[in-house]
Every structure is written in C-alpha cells, then in structure tokens.
Amino acid sequence: DRIATNCCAGTKGCKYFSDDGTFVCEGESDPRNPKACPRNADPRIAYGICPLA
C-alpha cells in the first residue's frame, strides 16, 4: 500500500523511500506549522519511516 504524499508535504524528520528501498527525500513540513505544498503525490514515494516523538 503506497502512501500519497510528496517531499514538501511529508512530515519533517520522516524519510521517504521508493518500492525498492531507494531513499527519495526527507519530509519538509512541520505538523505544527505546515508548509504550503502542492497536493499532488510523488509517484516515487512508496513508504515513509518516521522517528518516534
């Protein structure tokens, strides 16, 4: 199950990867102060790994 997000909208501190495990990007948006980001999902992103708060 792919997640629908992009690097801009992804949560800051989370790392996003493609289906084969290749690093795509780190999230850029702080959940407490979200960035204005496009709503389109990055088709390369399959899953994310986020640190526990």
CYANA upper distance limits for C-alpha pairs under 8 A (distance plus 0.5 A):
  1 ASP  CA     46 ALA  CA      8.00
  2 ARG  CA     45 ILE  CA      7.75
  2 ARG  CA     46 ALA  CA      5.06
  2 ARG  CA     47 TYR  CA      6.63
  3 ILE  CA     45 ILE  CA      7.50
  3 ILE  CA     46 ALA  CA      6.31
  3 ILE  CA     47 TYR  CA      6.35
  3 ILE  CA     48 GLY  CA      8.39
  4 ALA  CA     41 ALA  CA      5.50
  4 ALA  CA     42 ASP  CA      7.68
  4 ALA  CA     45 ILE  CA      8.14
  5 THR  CA      9 ALA  CA      6.80
  5 THR  CA     10 GLY  CA      6.58
  5 THR  CA     39 ARG  CA      8.19
  5 THR  CA     40 ASN  CA      7.63
  5 THR  CA     41 ALA  CA      5.01
  5 THR  CA     42 ASP  CA      6.58
  5 THR  CA     45 ILE  CA      7.84
  6 ASN  CA     10 GLY  CA      6.26
  6 ASN  CA     27 GLY  CA      8.31
  6 ASN  CA     39 ARG  CA      8.39
  6 ASN  CA     40 ASN  CA      7.45
  6 ASN  CA     41 ALA  CA      5.58
  6 ASN  CA     42 ASP  CA      5.26
  6 ASN  CA     45 ILE  CA      7.79
  7 CYS  CA     16 TYR  CA      8.29
  7 CYS  CA     25 CYS  CA      6.55
  7 CYS  CA     26 GLU  CA      6.85
  7 CYS  CA     27 GLY  CA      5.51
  7 CYS  CA     28 GLU  CA      6.76
  7 CYS  CA     42 ASP  CA      8.00
  8 CYS  CA     27 GLY  CA      6.61
  8 CYS  CA     28 GLU  CA      5.50
  8 CYS  CA     29 SER  CA      6.61
  8 CYS  CA     35 LYS  CA      7.79
  8 CYS  CA     37 CYS  CA      6.26
  8 CYS  CA     38 PRO  CA      8.23
  9 ALA  CA     27 GLY  CA      7.15
  9 ALA  CA     28 GLU  CA      6.91
  9 ALA  CA     29 SER  CA      5.89
  9 ALA  CA     34 PRO  CA      8.13
  9 ALA  CA     35 LYS  CA      7.40
  9 ALA  CA     36 ALA  CA      8.40
  9 ALA  CA     37 CYS  CA      6.18
  9 ALA  CA     38 PRO  CA      8.11
  9 ALA  CA     39 ARG  CA      8.33
 10 GLY  CA     14 CYS  CA      7.61
 10 GLY  CA     26 GLU  CA      7.90
 10 GLY  CA     27 GLY  CA      4.56
 10 GLY  CA     28 GLU  CA      6.38
 10 GLY  CA     29 SER  CA      6.27
 11 THR  CA     27 GLY  CA      5.21
 11 THR  CA     28 GLU  CA      6.54
 11 THR  CA     29 SER  CA      5.49
 11 THR  CA     30 ASP  CA      6.48
 11 THR  CA     31 PRO  CA      6.96
 12 LYS  CA     26 GLU  CA      7.36
 12 LYS  CA     27 GLY  CA      4.93
 12 LYS  CA     28 GLU  CA      5.13
 12 LYS  CA     29 SER  CA      5.50
 12 LYS  CA     30 ASP  CA      5.85
 12 LYS  CA     31 PRO  CA      8.19
 13 GLY  CA     26 GLU  CA      7.03
 13 GLY  CA     27 GLY  CA      6.58
 13 GLY  CA     28 GLU  CA      8.14
 13 GLY  CA     50 CYS  CA      6.87
 13 GLY  CA     51 PRO  CA      7.36
 14 CYS  CA     26 GLU  CA      6.21
 14 CYS  CA     27 GLY  CA      5.89
 14 CYS  CA     48 GLY  CA      6.87
 14 CYS  CA     49 ILE  CA      5.99
 14 CYS  CA     50 CYS  CA      4.64
 14 CYS  CA     51 PRO  CA      7.15
 15 LYS  CA     23 PHE  CA      7.87
 15 LYS  CA     24 VAL  CA      8.22
 15 LYS  CA     25 CYS  CA      6.51
 15 LYS  CA     26 GLU  CA      4.92
 15 LYS  CA     27 GLY  CA      6.76
 15 LYS  CA     48 GLY  CA      6.01
 15 LYS  CA     49 ILE  CA      5.82
 15 LYS  CA     50 CYS  CA      6.90
 16 TYR  CA     23 PHE  CA      6.67
 16 TYR  CA     24 VAL  CA      6.06
 16 TYR  CA     25 CYS  CA      5.92
 16 TYR  CA     26 GLU  CA      6.47
 16 TYR  CA     27 GLY  CA      7.76
 16 TYR  CA     45 ILE  CA      6.65
 16 TYR  CA     46 ALA  CA      7.95
 16 TYR  CA     47 TYR  CA      6.32
 16 TYR  CA     48 GLY  CA      4.75
 16 TYR  CA     49 ILE  CA      6.96
 17 PHE  CA     21 GLY  CA      5.95
 17 PHE  CA     22 THR  CA      5.88
 17 PHE  CA     23 PHE  CA      5.02
 17 PHE  CA     24 VAL  CA      5.53
 17 PHE  CA     25 CYS  CA      7.69
 17 PHE  CA     44 ARG  CA      8.09
 17 PHE  CA     45 ILE  CA      5.98
 17 PHE  CA     46 ALA  CA      6.44
 17 PHE  CA     47 TYR  CA      6.06
 17 PHE  CA     48 GLY  CA      6.61
 18 SER  CA     22 THR  CA      5.81
 18 SER  CA     23 PHE  CA      7.11
 18 SER  CA     24 VAL  CA      6.93
 18 SER  CA     44 ARG  CA      5.84
 18 SER  CA     45 ILE  CA      5.33
 18 SER  CA     46 ALA  CA      5.32
 18 SER  CA     47 TYR  CA      7.27
 19 ASP  CA     44 ARG  CA      8.19
 19 ASP  CA     45 ILE  CA      7.87
 19 ASP  CA     46 ALA  CA      5.79
 19 ASP  CA     47 TYR  CA      8.09
 24 VAL  CA     44 ARG  CA      7.72
 24 VAL  CA     45 ILE  CA      7.30
 28 GLU  CA     35 LYS  CA      8.24
 29 SER  CA     33 ASN  CA      7.81
 29 SER  CA     34 PRO  CA      5.67
 29 SER  CA     35 LYS  CA      5.85
 30 ASP  CA     34 PRO  CA      5.64
 30 ASP  CA     35 LYS  CA      7.67
